[in-house]
Amino acid sequence: MRESKLKVILHPVRMKIIQSFVNKKELTVQQLAERMTDVPAPSLYRHMNTLLDAGFIEVVQENPIRGTVEKVYALKKQSPDDILNLSKEEHLELFTAFSVQLIGMFDQYLSGNHVDLQKGGVSYRMAELHVSDEEFKELALKMSALIMEAARNEPSPERKIKHLATIIIPEGAKS
């Protein structure tokens, strides 16, 4: 992943757009706009074009509608090497952007009119797990399956968005 690509995805709106496509979702700009009501349409189109030019998303379908063409987008498959080959500095930059985005989301929630941490299901915690590599792999697969199942849910009036962030950090080498 080139440095310019890092700068593309480090923008908070583009991060939100990418997250909207997770789990193989295919969306039009109109559908994205319905999910991201805080982003003006011209800005959303500009960010979509930036992601398209950088190769993060692709057009997977074109639907003719009243003399125009509606494009359906999806995440473009990235090579695992794109992430694995990042430098230490690039990983720290991505992790910092991720952390800042979480802080911003939490601040926005806490600044709302009807904050109820318990009713909202707000939690943040750290757990120290003593697991073998095989036990961890099994745990990660189970968690992933549960998260993927919930992520496939379509928006509806009775469903509220809950943001779930995971960070897994093995203990570092001791000096």
Solvent accessible surface area in square Angstrom, and as a share of the most:
residue,aa,sasa,rsa
1,M,47,0.21
2,R,161,0.59
3,E,109,0.49
4,S,58,0.37
5,K,38,0.16
6,L,0,0.00
7,K,121,0.51
8,V,23,0.13
9,I,23,0.12
10,L,34,0.17
11,H,62,0.28
12,P,80,0.50
13,V,30,0.17
14,R,32,0.12
15,M,26,0.11
16,K,63,0.27
17,I,0,0.00
18,I,35,0.18
19,Q,86,0.38
20,S,19,0.12
21,F,0,0.00
22,V,68,0.39
23,N,28,0.15
24,K,175,0.74
25,K,37,0.16
26,E,95,0.43
27,L,9,0.05
28,T,10,0.06
29,V,11,0.07
30,Q,111,0.49
31,Q,77,0.34
32,L,0,0.00
33,A,27,0.21
34,E,114,0.51
35,R,70,0.25
36,M,10,0.05
37,T,120,0.70
38,D,91,0.47
39,V,14,0.08
40,P,88,0.55
41,A,53,0.41
42,P,93,0.59
43,S,18,0.12
44,L,0,0.00
45,Y,116,0.44
46,R,145,0.53
47,H,16,0.07
48,M,3,0.01
49,N,80,0.41
50,T,41,0.24
51,L,0,0.00
52,L,55,0.27
53,D,124,0.64
54,A,16,0.12
55,G,17,0.16
56,F,12,0.05
57,I,2,0.01
58,E,64,0.28
59,V,50,0.29
60,V,60,0.35
61,Q,91,0.41
62,E,100,0.45
63,N,39,0.20
64,P,118,0.74
65,I,59,0.30
66,R,229,0.84
67,G,90,0.87
68,T,82,0.48
69,V,78,0.45
70,E,55,0.25
71,K,81,0.34
72,V,14,0.08
73,Y,16,0.06
74,A,11,0.08
75,L,61,0.30
76,K,91,0.39
77,K,183,0.78
78,Q,71,0.32
79,S,52,0.33
80,P,100,0.63
81,D,77,0.40
82,D,34,0.17
83,I,83,0.42
84,L,131,0.65
85,N,112,0.57
86,L,14,0.07
87,S,49,0.32
88,K,145,0.62
89,E,119,0.54
90,E,38,0.17
91,H,79,0.35
92,L,99,0.49
93,E,73,0.33
94,L,29,0.14
95,F,86,0.36
96,T,77,0.45
97,A,18,0.14
98,F,55,0.23
99,S,31,0.20
100,V,94,0.54
101,Q,22,0.10
102,L,57,0.28
103,I,119,0.61
104,G,39,0.38
105,M,42,0.19
106,F,71,0.30
107,D,86,0.44
108,Q,125,0.55
109,Y,74,0.28
110,L,81,0.40
111,S,83,0.54
112,G,41,0.39
113,N,139,0.72
114,H,172,0.77
115,V,57,0.33
116,D,66,0.34
117,L,84,0.42
118,Q,169,0.75
119,K,164,0.69
120,G,22,0.21
121,G,56,0.54
122,V,48,0.28
123,S,66,0.43
124,Y,175,0.67
125,R,195,0.71
126,M,193,0.86
127,A,77,0.60
128,E,138,0.62
129,L,100,0.50
130,H,161,0.72
131,V,64,0.37
132,S,56,0.36
133,D,130,0.67
134,E,123,0.55
135,E,93,0.42
136,F,68,0.28
137,K,120,0.51
138,E,90,0.40
139,L,59,0.29
140,A,33,0.25
141,L,112,0.56
142,K,118,0.50
143,M,68,0.30
144,S,52,0.34
145,A,62,0.48
146,L,122,0.61
147,I,68,0.34
148,M,66,0.29
149,E,113,0.51
150,A,62,0.48
151,A,30,0.23
152,R,144,0.53
153,N,69,0.35
154,E,101,0.45
155,P,89,0.56
156,S,34,0.22
157,P,138,0.86
158,E,138,0.62
159,R,116,0.42
160,K,159,0.67
161,I,136,0.69
162,K,128,0.54
163,H,124,0.55
164,L,124,0.62
165,A,43,0.33
166,T,74,0.43
167,I,83,0.42
168,I,98,0.50
169,I,126,0.64
170,P,110,0.69
171,E,135,0.61
172,G,55,0.53
173,A,110,0.85
174,K,167,0.71
175,S,162,1.05
